[in-house]
């Protein structure tokens, strides 16, 4: 079951977003409702990160019926997309949060 491995790899992203990045972006608010625009992108990436495990669970159940979803090309493509998303998300969060910490 390669989808279980991919699911295990995708779970830390939304968990870390919930506990670290979301709390850090909430401290950058101006007023009760205004969040700076660059930090909204981090929030949206966090929402997308929460959907990735759901999509992988759906693909897991679909792969039980559709054999084409277990091909190595499909597995490698999903793994590459997951790594690219995690890398870009992590890079963007580090860049923004380090910029905020350097200003204080």
URQUIFEN-V512099 format. One record per residue. PHI is phi in degrees with one decimal (NA if undefined). OMEGA is omega in whole degrees, -180 to 180 (999 if undefined). D_CENTER is the distance of its C-alpha to the mean C-alpha in whole Angstrom. Layout:
BEGIN
{{PHI & OMEGA & D_CENTER} {PHI & OMEGA & D_CENTER}}
END
This chain:
BEGIN
{{NA & 180 & 22} {-67.6 & 180 & 19} {-69.2 & 176 & 17} {-67.6 & 176 & 17} {-64.8 & 178 & 16} {-65.0 & 177 & 13} {-65.0 & 178 & 12} {-64.2 & 178 & 13} {-72.8 & -176 & 11} {-86.9 & -176 & 7} {-69.7 & -180 & 8} {-63.7 & -177 & 8} {-63.2 & 179 & 5} {-68.2 & 179 & 6} {-67.4 & 178 & 9} {-65.0 & 178 & 9} {-63.2 & -177 & 8} {-64.1 & -174 & 10} {-88.6 & -175 & 13} {-112.0 & -172 & 13} {-70.0 & -179 & 11} {-65.8 & 178 & 12} {-67.1 & 180 & 16} {-69.2 & 180 & 16} {-72.4 & 177 & 15} {-68.6 & 178 & 18} {-76.5 & -179 & 20} {-92.8 & -179 & 20} {-65.8 & 174 & 22} {-111.3 & -176 & 25} {83.9 & -176 & 27} {-74.2 & -173 & 26} {-124.7 & -172 & 24} {-86.3 & 174 & 23} {-115.8 & 178 & 20} {-58.6 & -174 & 20} {-57.5 & -180 & 19} {-62.0 & -180 & 16} {-78.0 & 174 & 15} {-65.5 & 177 & 14} {-63.3 & 177 & 12} {-64.0 & 178 & 10} {-64.1 & 179 & 10} {-67.3 & 176 & 9} {-61.9 & 177 & 6} {-64.5 & 176 & 5} {-65.6 & 177 & 7} {-65.4 & 180 & 6} {-62.3 & 177 & 3} {-72.1 & 178 & 6} {-83.0 & -176 & 8} {-60.8 & 177 & 7} {-61.8 & 178 & 9} {-64.7 & 178 & 12} {-63.3 & 180 & 12} {-67.4 & 176 & 13} {-66.4 & 177 & 15} {-62.7 & 178 & 17} {-65.5 & 176 & 17} {-61.1 & -180 & 19} {-69.1 & 176 & 21} {-68.4 & -179 & 22} {-68.9 & 176 & 23} {-69.7 & -180 & 25} {-101.0 & -176 & 27} {-109.9 & -175 & 26} {-71.0 & -179 & 27} {-66.2 & -178 & 26} {-77.2 & -180 & 22} {-102.0 & 180 & 23} {-62.1 & 180 & 24} {-59.6 & 179 & 23} {-63.8 & 179 & 22} {-67.6 & 180 & 20} {-62.7 & 180 & 18} {-66.0 & 179 & 18} {-63.7 & 178 & 16} {-65.2 & 180 & 13} {-64.5 & 179 & 13} {-66.1 & 177 & 13} {-63.0 & 179 & 11} {-65.5 & 178 & 8} {-66.1 & 179 & 10} {-64.7 & 179 & 10} {-64.2 & -179 & 6} {-63.7 & 180 & 6} {-66.9 & -179 & 9} {-66.0 & 180 & 9} {-63.0 & 179 & 7} {-63.9 & 179 & 9} {-63.0 & -178 & 12} {-65.3 & 179 & 11} {-63.4 & 180 & 11} {-63.3 & 180 & 14} {-63.1 & -179 & 16} {-67.4 & -176 & 16} {-69.7 & 177 & 16} {-69.2 & 177 & 19} {-65.1 & 179 & 21} {-68.4 & -179 & 21} {-68.5 & 179 & 22} {-72.9 & 179 & 25} {-77.5 & -177 & 26} {-87.7 & 999 & 27}}
END
